[in-house]
Structures are given as structure tokens and as C-alpha cells.
Amino acid sequence: MSPHMKLISVNVGATRLIEYNGKTFRTGIFKSPVLGPVSVGRTEVQGDGQADLDSHGGVDKAVYLYPAEHYPFWRRELCEEIPESGSFGENLTTEGLLEDAVCIGDTFKVGTTVVQVTQPRTPCYKLAARFSRSDLPGRFLKSMKSGFYLRVLEPGHLMAGDRFSLCARDVHPITVSHVARVYHFRSRDRCAIEEILENHSLSVEWRDAFEKRLDSIA
């Protein structure tokens, strides 16, 4: 993991109604950077709207983090200019926190807030709507550049420029990228699933999903 773990931007946005592919729905994926200290509670970032609590929000997905290092890849991949922060619906745009190094259960202090990594992100149709690209969720999935969700262990304040410090790691550490790879591409791998389930910090949603898969494997 990089010793230089930094918060580049804090991003929030109100929910809005949009139309895409003939459907009208509410989304909170459109976010913009905010200046100064921002309050972070147990289930949300101050000023941020959450339209679909099944997909985003709640205790295990209170905050979504996305690495700034992925932005150049997406500019090349999509052949378009993408704003530096918040474009993928993330609350925190960061530097030095990549999925192949960060583990489920990693606990960080940033500002006065303490957060813990819970699961990778699974892209949904709202990401397609955000960029008007129906193929984007599939490409996002295959890229393994998922970002990840955080639960808030200690509410507090944070702001752009704050440094992340690693406070603790699960006794069964397993990287975000490995968990995502098993979840999406190795769904019948009993050994890998059992290994993941040893991690006590995994979100309830993903733990339930892995347990059901394990039960279905003969």
C-alpha cells in the first residue's frame, strides 16, 4: 500500500430525476467537489443525496471511494474528457488507495473520521445513464477498477488534502480486487469463497451472497 494516501476531493450531490433508455428514475450519482470540512455520519456524507439505499448508502455502504489513478484510464477508454473528481459517483476521490493493495476490513483515519473497507462496488444502470453509455457497466466490471465502499466507525469531519492513516487490518486480510474477481468471475470457487468468508469485516450483503453460493456448490 502506498505511504502517500491522500484525499483529493470530497464530492456530494442532491438526487435528481433523469430519463435514460425510456425510463425516468431518481439518482444521486451526479456529484461535485466541495470545499472545506465536511461532516461524515454513520450512513451518509453531509449534503449528499442517496436515491437507492439498496445499491448505495446504509451502514455498510455509507461512503463510496474511488481512486484518482483510474481517471486517465477512463479518459482513454471512453475517448472523452472526464472531470477530475466525483464523475463515478464517489464521495471520496483519493490517491494511493488501490484495490489490489487495500483489503476488506482495512480501517483508516482521515481527518477526524474513522472508516472501514467493506466491499467493492458493483456497477449498475445508473452508471450507464451518467455517461450515456449502455456498455459502461460491463466495461467497468471487466476493468477491475471498482473502487470500494466504507462503513463509518467513528463519525467526524474530513476535507480535501487530508491524509489517510491505516489504523487496523482484519486478521484475515484479502484485497478488494480479489474479492471482486471471485464474486464476478469465479462464483463456483469453493476454496476462494471460504477464504473470503473468514474475513469478519465483509459487508452483510456480500457475506450473504457468498454464503448462498457456497451452499449451492455440490
C-alpha positions as CSV (number, residue, x, y, z in Angstrom):
1,M,0.0,0.0,0.0
2,S,1.3,3.5,-0.9
3,P,2.7,5.5,2.0
4,H,1.1,8.5,0.4
5,M,-2.6,8.0,0.9
6,K,-4.4,11.3,0.3
7,L,-7.9,12.6,0.0
8,I,-8.0,14.5,-3.3
9,S,-11.6,15.6,-3.2
10,V,-14.9,15.3,-1.2
11,N,-17.9,15.0,-3.5
12,V,-21.6,15.3,-2.9
13,G,-24.8,16.0,-4.8
14,A,-28.5,16.1,-4.5
15,T,-30.6,13.4,-6.1
16,R,-32.3,14.3,-9.4
17,L,-34.8,12.8,-11.8
18,I,-33.3,11.8,-15.1
19,E,-34.5,9.9,-18.2
20,Y,-32.5,7.2,-19.8
21,N,-33.5,4.4,-22.3
22,G,-37.1,5.4,-22.0
23,K,-37.2,5.2,-18.2
24,T,-37.4,8.0,-15.6
25,F,-35.7,7.5,-12.3
26,R,-34.0,9.3,-9.4
27,T,-30.3,9.1,-8.9
28,G,-27.6,10.6,-6.7
29,I,-24.7,9.7,-9.0
30,F,-24.1,13.3,-10.1
31,K,-21.6,14.7,-7.5
32,S,-19.3,17.7,-7.4
33,P,-16.4,18.6,-5.2
34,V,-17.0,20.7,-2.1
35,L,-14.5,22.9,-0.2
36,G,-13.7,22.9,3.5
37,P,-14.5,20.4,6.2
38,V,-17.4,18.0,5.6
39,S,-19.3,16.1,8.2
40,V,-19.5,12.3,7.8
41,G,-22.1,10.4,9.7
42,R,-22.8,6.7,10.2
43,T,-24.8,6.4,7.0
44,E,-24.0,9.4,4.8
45,V,-21.8,12.3,3.9
46,Q,-23.3,15.7,4.8
47,G,-25.1,17.2,1.8
48,D,-25.1,14.0,-0.2
49,G,-28.3,12.6,-1.6
50,Q,-28.9,8.8,-1.8
51,A,-31.7,7.7,-4.1
52,D,-31.4,3.9,-3.9
53,L,-30.4,2.6,-0.5
54,D,-30.2,-1.0,-1.8
55,S,-27.4,0.0,-4.1
56,H,-25.7,2.9,-2.2
57,G,-25.9,4.0,1.4
58,G,-26.7,2.4,4.7
59,V,-24.2,1.3,7.3
60,D,-22.1,-0.9,5.1
61,K,-22.1,1.5,2.1
62,A,-22.1,4.8,3.8
63,V,-19.2,6.3,1.7
64,Y,-18.0,5.4,-1.7
65,L,-14.3,5.8,-2.5
66,Y,-12.7,5.9,-6.0
67,P,-9.0,6.2,-6.8
68,A,-7.9,9.2,-8.9
69,E,-5.4,6.9,-10.5
70,H,-8.2,5.3,-12.6
71,Y,-9.2,8.6,-14.3
72,P,-6.6,8.6,-17.0
73,F,-7.6,5.0,-18.0
74,W,-11.2,6.0,-18.4
75,R,-10.4,9.1,-20.4
76,R,-8.5,6.9,-22.8
77,E,-11.2,4.1,-22.7
78,L,-14.1,6.4,-23.3
79,C,-12.3,8.9,-25.5
80,E,-13.8,11.9,-23.7
81,E,-12.8,14.4,-21.1
82,I,-14.0,13.4,-17.6
83,P,-13.9,15.8,-14.6
84,E,-11.2,15.0,-12.1
85,S,-13.4,14.2,-9.2
86,G,-16.9,12.7,-8.5
87,S,-17.5,11.5,-12.0
88,F,-18.2,7.9,-11.0
89,G,-20.5,8.9,-8.1
90,E,-17.8,8.6,-5.5
91,N,-17.9,10.6,-2.3
92,L,-14.1,10.5,-1.9
93,T,-11.6,10.7,-4.7
94,T,-8.2,9.5,-3.4
95,E,-4.6,8.9,-4.2
96,G,-2.6,5.9,-3.0
97,L,-5.6,3.6,-2.2
98,L,-5.8,1.0,-5.0
99,E,-8.0,-2.1,-5.0
100,D,-5.1,-4.6,-5.4
101,A,-3.4,-3.3,-2.1
102,V,-6.4,-2.2,0.1
103,C,-8.0,-5.1,2.0
104,I,-11.6,-5.7,3.2
105,G,-11.5,-4.6,6.8
106,D,-8.7,-2.1,6.5
107,T,-9.5,0.7,8.9
108,F,-8.3,4.2,8.2
109,K,-8.4,7.5,10.0
110,V,-8.9,10.5,7.7
111,G,-9.5,13.9,9.2
112,T,-11.3,13.1,12.4
113,T,-13.3,10.3,10.8
114,V,-12.6,6.6,11.1
115,V,-13.8,4.4,8.2
116,Q,-13.5,0.7,7.3
117,V,-13.5,-1.0,3.9
118,T,-16.5,-3.3,3.4
119,Q,-16.9,-4.3,-0.3
120,P,-16.1,-3.5,-3.9
121,R,-18.6,-1.6,-6.0
122,T,-20.9,-3.4,-8.4
123,P,-21.8,-1.0,-11.3
124,C,-25.5,-0.5,-12.1
125,Y,-27.5,1.0,-14.9
126,K,-27.2,4.4,-13.4
127,L,-23.5,4.5,-14.3
128,A,-24.6,3.9,-17.9
129,A,-27.0,6.7,-17.6
130,R,-24.4,9.0,-16.1
131,F,-22.2,8.7,-19.2
132,S,-25.0,7.8,-21.7
133,R,-23.0,4.6,-22.4
134,S,-25.0,1.4,-22.2
135,D,-21.8,-0.7,-22.3
136,L,-20.1,1.1,-19.4
137,P,-21.3,-1.1,-16.5
138,G,-19.8,-4.2,-18.3
139,R,-16.6,-2.4,-19.1
140,F,-16.4,-1.1,-15.6
141,L,-16.7,-4.6,-14.2
142,K,-14.1,-6.1,-16.5
143,S,-11.6,-3.3,-15.8
144,M,-11.4,-4.3,-12.1
145,K,-11.3,-0.6,-11.3
146,S,-14.3,-0.8,-8.9
147,G,-13.4,1.5,-6.1
148,F,-14.9,0.4,-2.8
149,Y,-17.4,1.2,0.0
150,L,-16.7,2.2,3.6
151,R,-18.6,1.9,6.8
152,V,-18.1,4.8,9.3
153,L,-16.8,3.5,12.6
154,E,-16.3,7.0,14.1
155,P,-18.2,9.9,12.6
156,G,-16.2,13.1,12.2
157,H,-15.1,15.6,9.6
158,L,-12.8,15.4,6.7
159,M,-11.7,17.6,3.8
160,A,-9.6,17.6,0.6
161,G,-5.9,17.4,1.4
162,D,-6.3,15.2,4.5
163,R,-4.1,12.1,4.7
164,F,-5.2,8.6,5.4
165,S,-3.5,6.6,8.1
166,L,-4.0,2.8,8.4
167,C,-5.2,2.0,11.9
168,A,-6.0,-1.7,11.7
169,R,-6.3,-4.7,9.3
170,D,-8.6,-7.7,9.6
171,V,-6.9,-10.8,10.9
172,H,-7.8,-12.5,7.5
173,P,-6.9,-9.7,5.1
174,I,-8.0,-10.1,1.5
175,T,-7.7,-7.5,-1.2
176,V,-10.7,-5.7,-2.7
177,S,-9.7,-6.7,-6.2
178,H,-9.5,-10.4,-5.2
179,V,-13.0,-10.3,-3.6
180,A,-14.4,-8.6,-6.7
181,R,-12.7,-11.1,-9.0
182,V,-14.2,-14.1,-7.1
183,Y,-17.6,-12.5,-6.8
184,H,-18.0,-11.7,-10.5
185,F,-15.8,-14.3,-12.3
186,R,-15.1,-17.3,-10.0
187,S,-18.5,-17.8,-8.5
188,R,-18.1,-21.6,-8.1
189,D,-14.6,-21.5,-6.4
190,R,-15.3,-23.0,-3.0
191,C,-11.8,-22.5,-1.6
192,A,-11.8,-18.9,-2.6
193,I,-15.2,-18.2,-1.2
194,E,-14.4,-20.0,2.1
195,E,-11.3,-17.8,2.4
196,I,-13.2,-14.6,1.8
197,L,-15.8,-15.6,4.4
198,E,-13.1,-15.8,7.1
199,N,-12.9,-12.0,6.8
200,H,-15.1,-10.6,9.5
201,S,-15.4,-7.1,8.0
202,L,-17.1,-8.0,4.7
203,S,-20.5,-6.3,4.2
204,V,-23.6,-8.2,5.2
205,E,-24.9,-8.1,1.6
206,W,-21.8,-9.7,0.2
207,R,-21.4,-12.2,3.0
208,D,-25.0,-13.4,2.4
209,A,-24.3,-13.7,-1.3
210,F,-21.1,-15.7,-0.8
211,E,-22.8,-18.0,1.8
212,K,-25.7,-18.7,-0.6
213,R,-23.2,-19.6,-3.4
214,L,-21.3,-21.8,-1.0
215,D,-24.5,-23.6,-0.1
216,S,-25.2,-24.2,-3.8
217,I,-21.9,-25.8,-4.6
218,A,-22.1,-29.5,-4.5
